[in-house]
Amino acid sequence: MLPLDADPALLELAAAHNDLVRTRRALRADLRRLGTALSGTAASTALPDELRPAAAACDALRAARDALLEDPAIRRLANDALDRRASVLRTVVHAGRAERLDARRSDERAAIIARAVASGRELAPHERERVAELEAAAPDRAWEEQLRDPAMRDAVLAELGRLRLRTARAQLRGGLLRTEQMRAIIAEALPALRRGAPMLLIGETGGAKTALAEAIARDELGREPELVSGYGDISSAQLIGAHELRAEGGATVSVFVPGPLLRAMTEGRVLILDEVNAMPPEFLKRLNRILQLRPGDRFAVQEHAGDTIGISPGFAIIATANEQSGHRYRGIDRLSAELVNRFGANAYRVHYPDAEAATGFEHAATPRENLLLAAAAVCDEHGRLPDALPLAQLEAVARAAFISQQVFSGRADGGFERYVSTEREVDGRPGLEESVLAPRTLVAILEKVAGSAGTVSLEHALRRFVEGVMHREDRAVLTLIIEGQGFRLS
C-alpha cells in the first residue's frame, strides 16, 4: 500500500481529511444530543451558536482538502492510495465473509444438537453425518494469498483488527466479551441447561461469572433470567414466595406472592443464584432438593400450604460462587460436597483472562484477552481508540491487570513470585489479599478516562484506584505492579 508519507503533500492531505472526518463526527454527535439534523454544508445549517465554530472548522478543513486535490500530482498520488485502499478493503471483506461462514457452520452444528436435546433423543444418522461434515469443513483461507506483500499484509491485518475490535465492543456492551474460555463454557454447558440441569460457575471476584450466566440465559436460551443475590439475610420465603396482606373489597386478605424461583419455574426461565455460597445454610439444604428438579416435574410449595406447581420447559438454575478462601470473601461459606455433587459435571471454573497463557508468560509480552477487553471498553463504533488512550498505554495497563490477576489468584512462580512477600509465601497466601485489577475494574478505570473528554489521564485514574485500596500491603504490591509497567503513581 502506498504509504502516506511517500510525499509530504499526500501526508498533509491525509491529515486534513482525517481532521475533517473527526470534526464532522464530533459535530454530528453534538447535533444528535440536541435532536438537530445535519444536512448540506455545515456552516449553512441552522445551528445553535455553540456549534457554529465546529461547523466553520468543517468547512475550513473541507476547503483545505479540496485545495490540495487541485494539484494534478497530488490527485494522482491520492488516487493511487485510494486504489490500494480499495484492494485492502476487498481483502478484508473476503476475510470477514470467511469468518461469518465459519460462524454459520458453528451455529448450524449447535442448532442440530439443540434440536435433539430439546426432544430428549440422540442424533439421527443424517444429523450425525451433517454434524461431522460441519466439523470437518476447512475454513476459507483464499484471502490470505493477498498478504504476500508486506505493506498489504500490514494494512489488511490493521483493518481486520479494527473490525474485530468493533465486534468485541458490541459484545462487551451486550454484557459479555466472548473470549475463547467463555465460548467453550457456553458450548459445553448448553445441552445440559436445555434439559434443565443446573450449572455452577466458580471463580475469583470480577471475573464475569454473573455476566456469563446472564448471557447464557438471554442470548442462548432466549429469556430474561430471574436473578437473586446471595449477599444479605435472604430467606427461603424471599426466594420462593410469601403471603402478603392486601386490601380487597374493603377487607384485608392474605395473598400468596410467588418469588423468583417460582416465577422461573412456571414461566420457563433461568434462575441465577449469584454468590450462592453466601446464602444461609438452611436455604442451601433445601436447595439440594430443588437442584434435582427438571422441567415436567412438580414442586410442592411449603410456603403456600403445600400446593404443587408444574415446572415449565426452559427452567434451569445457574449458580455462581467465589473461590473458597480463608483470607478473603468474608461471609462466604464452603459449599457442601452434597450440594456441589448436585451440579454433577456442570461445574466450571471461570478464570481471569489470559490464564491459559500464564505459564511461561514473558512479562514483556502482551496479554491478548486483557488487551482486547481494554480496547473494546474505550473504542468508538468504528473501532478507533481515543487520543487519550493510545495503544501503548492500553498494552501497559492490560499487562498490569494480567499480572495483578495472576498474583491475586495465587501464582508464585514464573516471574510472579517477585510480588509475593516471603511471609506470604511461607503461609501459602497470594501476593494480593483483597484487591485486584479484575476485568470489571479495568473496564471501569478505562471508561472513566475515555469519558472525561481528555481531562483525566490513565495514570491519574490508576492512582485513584490504588489510593482507594484499603489493605496497606495490597496498595504496595499494586503500586509495584503498575509502576513496573511505566506508570508513575507516587
C-alpha positions in Angstrom: 0.0 0.0 0.0 1.3 3.5 -0.9 2.5 4.9 2.5 1.0 8.3 3.4 4.5 9.7 4.0 5.6 8.9 0.5 5.0 12.5 -0.4 4.7 15.5 2.1 1.7 16.8 0.2 0.0 13.4 0.4 0.7 13.3 4.1 -0.8 16.8 4.5 -3.9 15.7 2.5 -4.4 12.7 4.7 -4.1 14.8 7.9 -6.6 17.3 6.6 -9.1 14.6 5.6 -8.7 12.8 9.0 -9.2 16.1 10.8 -12.3 16.8 8.8 -13.8 13.3 9.5 -13.2 13.7 13.2 -14.5 17.2 13.4 -17.6 16.3 11.4 -18.2 13.3 13.7 -18.0 15.5 16.8 -20.4 17.9 15.2 -22.8 15.1 14.4 -22.6 13.7 17.9 -23.5 17.2 19.4 -26.3 17.5 16.9 -27.8 14.1 17.9 -27.7 15.2 21.5 -29.6 18.4 20.6 -32.0 16.5 18.3 -30.9 18.5 15.2 -30.3 17.1 11.7 -27.1 17.9 9.8 -27.7 18.4 6.0 -25.8 20.1 3.3 -22.9 22.4 4.1 -22.3 22.6 7.8 -22.0 26.3 8.1 -25.2 27.0 6.2 -27.3 24.8 8.5 -29.3 26.4 11.2 -27.2 25.7 14.2 -27.1 26.8 17.9 -24.4 29.4 18.5 -22.3 26.9 20.5 -21.9 24.6 17.4 -21.1 27.3 14.8 -17.3 27.1 15.5 -17.3 23.3 14.8 -19.3 23.9 11.6 -16.9 26.5 10.4 -14.0 24.2 11.2 -15.6 21.5 9.0 -15.9 24.0 6.1 -12.3 25.2 6.5 -11.0 21.6 6.6 -13.0 20.7 3.5 -11.7 23.7 1.7 -8.1 22.9 2.6 -8.5 19.3 1.4 -10.1 20.3 -1.9 -7.4 22.9 -2.5 -4.7 20.2 -2.2 -6.5 18.0 -4.6 -6.5 20.7 -7.3 -2.8 19.8 -7.8 -2.7 17.1 -10.5 0.3 15.4 -9.0 -1.3 15.2 -5.5 -4.6 14.0 -7.1 -2.7 11.2 -8.9 -1.0 10.1 -5.6 -4.3 10.2 -3.8 -6.0 8.1 -6.5 -3.2 5.5 -6.2 -3.6 5.4 -2.5 -7.3 5.0 -2.8 -6.9 2.2 -5.3 -4.7 0.3 -2.9 -7.1 1.1 -0.1 -9.9 -0.4 -2.1 -7.8 -3.5 -2.6 -7.2 -3.8 1.2 -11.0 -3.4 1.9 -11.8 -6.1 -0.7 -9.5 -8.5 1.0 -11.0 -7.6 4.4 -14.5 -8.2 3.1 -13.3 -11.6 1.8 -11.8 -12.4 5.2 -14.9 -11.3 7.0 -17.1 -13.3 4.8 -15.0 -16.4 5.5 -15.3 -15.8 9.3 -19.1 -15.4 9.0 -19.2 -18.7 7.1 -17.3 -20.4 9.8 -19.7 -18.9 12.4 -22.8 -20.1 10.4 -21.4 -23.6 10.4 -20.8 -23.5 14.1 -24.4 -22.2 14.6 -25.9 -24.9 12.4 -24.0 -27.6 14.3 -25.2 -26.1 17.6 -28.8 -25.9 16.3 -28.8 -29.6 15.3 -27.6 -30.7 18.7 -30.0 -28.3 20.5 -32.9 -29.8 18.5 -32.0 -33.3 19.5 -31.5 -32.3 23.2 -34.9 -30.5 23.2 -36.6 -33.7 22.0 -34.7 -35.8 24.5 -33.2 -38.1 21.8 -29.9 -38.9 20.2 -28.8 -37.6 16.9 -30.3 -39.3 13.9 -27.9 -40.8 11.4 -28.4 -37.9 8.9 -27.9 -35.4 11.7 -24.7 -37.1 12.9 -23.4 -37.1 9.3 -24.2 -33.4 8.9 -22.5 -32.5 12.3 -19.4 -34.4 11.2 -19.4 -32.6 7.8 -19.6 -29.3 9.5 -16.8 -30.1 11.9 -14.6 -31.3 9.1 -15.2 -28.3 6.8 -12.0 -26.5 6.1 -12.1 -22.7 6.6 -11.7 -20.4 3.6 -8.2 -19.1 3.5 -8.0 -17.9 -0.1 -7.9 -14.2 1.1 -4.5 -14.9 2.7 -3.0 -15.1 -0.8 -3.2 -11.3 -0.8 -0.9 -10.9 2.2 2.3 -11.8 0.4 3.2 -8.1 0.0 4.3 -6.8 3.5 2.6 -3.4 3.1 -0.6 -5.1 2.0 -0.4 -7.6 4.9 0.0 -4.8 7.5 -2.9 -2.8 6.1 -5.2 -5.8 6.0 -4.3 -7.0 9.4 -4.8 -3.5 10.8 -8.3 -3.3 9.3 -9.2 -6.8 10.4 -8.1 -5.8 13.9 -10.4 -2.8 13.8 -13.2 -5.0 12.6 -12.7 -7.5 15.4 -12.5 -4.7 17.9 -15.9 -3.4 16.7 -17.3 -6.9 17.3 -15.7 -7.1 20.8 -17.1 -3.6 21.6 -20.6 -4.8 20.7 -20.2 -8.0 22.8 -18.9 -6.0 25.8 -21.8 -3.6 25.6 -24.1 -6.6 25.3 -22.8 -7.8 28.7 -20.1 -10.3 27.9 -16.8 -10.3 25.9 -16.9 -13.7 24.2 -13.3 -14.9 24.9 -12.2 -18.4 23.9 -12.9 -19.5 27.5 -16.4 -18.1 27.6 -17.3 -19.6 24.2 -16.0 -23.0 25.3 -18.0 -23.0 28.5 -21.2 -21.9 26.7 -20.9 -24.5 24.0 -20.3 -27.3 26.5 -23.0 -26.2 29.0 -25.9 -25.5 26.7 -27.1 -29.1 26.0 -27.4 -29.8 29.8 -29.0 -26.4 30.5 -31.6 -27.1 27.8 -32.5 -30.3 29.6 -33.0 -28.3 32.8 -29.8 -29.5 34.5 -28.2 -27.0 37.0 -24.9 -25.3 36.3 -22.2 -23.9 38.8 -19.7 -21.2 37.9 -16.8 -20.8 40.3 -14.1 -18.1 40.1 -12.4 -15.1 41.6 -14.1 -11.7 42.0 -14.7 -9.6 38.9 -14.1 -12.5 36.5 -17.5 -12.1 34.7 -19.3 -15.1 36.3 -22.6 -13.3 36.6 -22.2 -11.7 33.1 -21.6 -15.2 31.7 -24.7 -16.6 33.4 -26.9 -13.7 32.1 -25.5 -14.0 28.6 -26.4 -17.7 28.6 -29.9 -17.0 29.7 -30.6 -14.1 27.4 -28.6 -14.8 24.3 -28.5 -18.6 24.2 -31.7 -19.6 25.9 -33.7 -16.6 24.8 -35.4 -15.5 28.0 -34.7 -12.8 30.6 -33.4 -14.5 33.8 -34.5 -14.2 37.4 -31.5 -13.1 39.5 -31.1 -13.4 43.2 -28.0 -12.1 45.0 -26.7 -14.2 47.8 -25.5 -11.3 49.9 -27.7 -10.3 52.8 -30.1 -12.2 55.0 -32.0 -13.8 52.2 -34.6 -16.4 53.3 -36.4 -19.3 51.6 -39.6 -17.2 51.7 -37.9 -14.4 49.8 -36.7 -16.7 47.1 -39.8 -19.0 46.8 -42.6 -16.6 47.8 -44.6 -15.4 50.8 -48.1 -14.3 51.8 -48.8 -10.6 51.8 -51.7 -8.7 53.3 -53.7 -6.7 50.7 -56.9 -4.7 50.8 -59.6 -6.2 48.5 -63.3 -5.1 48.6 -62.9 -3.3 51.9 -61.4 -6.3 53.6 -57.8 -7.3 54.3 -56.9 -10.6 52.7 -53.7 -12.7 52.6 -52.4 -13.3 49.1 -49.5 -15.6 48.2 -46.9 -13.8 46.0 -44.6 -16.1 44.1 -40.9 -15.3 44.4 -38.2 -15.5 41.7 -37.8 -19.3 42.0 -41.5 -20.0 41.4 -41.7 -17.4 38.6 -38.7 -19.0 36.9 -40.3 -22.5 37.3 -43.8 -21.5 36.0 -42.6 -19.2 33.2 -39.7 -21.5 32.0 -36.8 -19.2 32.7 -33.4 -19.4 34.1 -32.9 -18.6 37.8 -29.4 -17.2 38.6 -28.3 -17.6 42.2 -25.5 -15.1 42.4 -22.8 -15.9 45.1 -24.7 -19.0 46.2 -22.1 -19.7 48.9 -23.1 -16.5 50.7 -26.6 -17.8 51.1 -27.8 -19.1 54.6 -27.1 -22.8 55.3 -30.7 -23.6 56.0 -31.6 -22.5 52.5 -28.8 -24.4 50.9 -30.1 -27.6 52.5 -33.4 -27.0 50.8 -31.6 -26.2 47.6 -30.3 -29.7 47.5 -33.7 -31.0 46.6 -34.6 -28.1 44.2 -31.4 -28.8 42.1 -32.8 -32.3 41.3 -36.0 -30.9 39.7 -36.3 -30.8 36.0 -38.9 -29.4 33.5 -42.0 -31.6 33.7 -41.6 -32.3 37.4 -43.8 -30.8 40.1 -42.7 -28.8 43.1 -44.5 -28.7 46.4 -44.6 -25.1 47.7 -44.4 -25.3 51.5 -44.9 -21.6 51.8 -48.3 -22.0 50.1 -49.8 -24.8 52.1 -48.0 -27.5 50.1 -49.7 -26.6 46.8 -47.8 -28.0 43.8 -46.8 -26.3 40.6 -45.6 -27.7 37.3 -42.1 -26.8 36.1 -42.1 -25.5 32.6 -39.6 -26.2 29.8 -36.8 -23.7 29.9 -36.3 -23.7 33.6 -32.8 -24.2 34.9 -30.6 -22.9 37.7 -27.2 -21.3 37.2 -25.3 -20.6 40.4 -22.2 -18.6 40.8 -19.7 -18.9 43.7 -16.4 -17.2 44.6 -13.4 -19.3 45.2 -13.3 -20.8 48.7 -10.6 -18.9 50.6 -9.7 -18.3 54.2 -8.2 -14.9 53.6 -10.9 -13.1 51.5 -14.6 -13.1 50.7 -15.9 -12.6 54.2 -19.3 -14.1 54.8 -18.6 -16.9 52.3 -19.2 -20.4 53.5 -17.7 -23.6 51.9 -20.3 -25.3 49.7 -21.0 -28.8 51.0 -19.9 -31.8 48.9 -23.6 -32.9 48.8 -24.6 -29.6 47.2 -21.7 -29.5 44.7 -22.5 -33.0 43.7 -25.9 -31.9 42.6 -24.3 -30.0 39.7 -22.5 -33.1 38.5 -20.3 -32.5 35.5 -21.8 -29.0 35.0 -19.4 -27.1 37.3 -17.0 -24.8 35.6 -14.1 -22.7 36.8 -14.2 -19.2 35.2 -10.6 -18.0 35.2 -9.3 -14.5 34.7 -8.4 -13.6 31.1 -5.2 -15.0 29.6 -5.0 -17.6 32.4 -4.2 -20.3 29.8 -1.2 -18.3 28.7 0.1 -17.5 32.2 2.5 -20.5 32.3 5.8 -19.4 30.6 4.4 -15.9 30.1 7.0 -13.3 29.4 6.3 -10.1 31.3 7.2 -8.1 28.2 4.6 -10.0 26.1 1.1 -8.7 25.6 -1.8 -10.4 27.3 -4.2 -10.6 24.3 -7.5 -11.1 26.1 -6.9 -8.3 28.7 -5.8 -6.0 25.9 -8.9 -6.9 23.8 -11.1 -6.1 26.8 -9.3 -2.8 27.4 -9.6 -1.7 23.8 -13.2 -2.8 23.4 -14.1 -0.8 26.5 -13.0 2.5 25.0 -13.0 2.3 21.2 -15.8 4.0 19.2 -18.3 2.3 16.9 -15.7 2.4 14.1 -13.1 0.5 16.2 -10.9 3.6 16.7 -9.2 4.3 20.1 -9.4 7.8 21.8 -6.4 10.0 21.6 -6.2 10.0 25.4 -5.7 6.2 25.4 -3.1 5.2 22.7 -2.4 1.5 22.1 0.9 1.6 24.0 -0.9 2.7 27.2 -3.6 0.1 26.8 -1.0 -2.6 26.4 0.8 -1.4 29.6 -2.4 -1.3 31.7 -3.6 -4.7 30.3 -0.2 -6.2 31.3 -0.5 -4.7 34.8 -4.1 -6.1 35.1 -2.9 -9.5 34.0 -0.1 -9.6 36.4 -2.3 -8.5 39.3 -4.9 -11.1 38.4 -2.3 -13.9 38.4 -0.8 -12.7 41.7 -4.3 -12.4 43.3 -5.1 -16.0 42.1 -2.1 -17.3 43.9 0.6 -17.6 41.2 4.0 -17.6 42.9 6.3 -18.8 40.1 7.3 -18.0 36.6 8.2 -14.4 37.5 5.1 -13.7 39.6 7.0 -14.6 42.8 8.6 -11.1 42.9 5.2 -9.7 44.0 4.8 -12.3 46.9 6.5 -11.5 50.2 8.4 -14.2 51.9 5.9 -14.2 54.8 3.0 -14.7 52.4 4.9 -17.4 50.5 5.6 -19.3 53.8 1.9 -19.0 54.8 0.7 -20.1 51.4 -1.1 -16.9 50.8 -1.3 -15.0 47.5 0.6 -11.8 46.9 -2.6 -9.7 46.9 -5.1 -10.2 49.8 -8.2 -8.3 48.8 -7.8 -6.1 45.8 -7.0 -6.8 42.1 -7.2 -5.1 38.7 -10.0 -7.5 37.8 -11.6 -7.3 34.3 -14.6 -5.2 35.5 -12.2 -2.9 37.5 -10.0 -2.4 34.4 -13.1 -1.5 32.3 -14.3 1.0 34.9 -10.9 2.7 35.1 -10.7 3.0 31.3 -14.2 4.2 30.9 -13.5 6.9 33.4 -10.6 8.1 31.3 -12.4 7.8 28.0 -15.5 9.5 29.3 -13.6 12.6 30.7 -13.1 14.3 27.3 -9.3 14.1 27.8 -9.3 15.7 31.3 -8.4 12.6 33.3 -5.3 10.7 32.4 -4.9 6.9 32.7 -2.1 7.4 35.2 -4.3 9.7 37.4 -7.2 7.1 37.3 -4.8 4.3 38.3 -3.5 6.5 41.1 -7.1 7.0 42.4 -7.7 3.2 42.2 -4.7 2.4 44.3 -5.4 5.2 46.8 -8.9 3.6 47.3 -7.4 0.2 48.2 -8.0 -0.4 52.0 -5.4 -3.1 52.5 -2.0 -1.4 53.1 0.1 -4.3 51.7 -2.1 -4.6 48.7 -1.5 -1.0 47.9 2.2 -1.5 48.0 2.0 -4.6 45.7 -0.4 -3.0 43.2 1.9 0.1 43.1 4.9 -2.2 42.3 2.9 -3.9 39.6 1.5 -0.8 38.0 4.7 1.3 38.2 6.6 -1.7 36.7 4.6 -1.0 33.5 5.8 2.6 33.3 3.1 4.5 35.2 4.1 6.9 38.0 1.8 6.7 41.0 3.8 8.4 43.7 
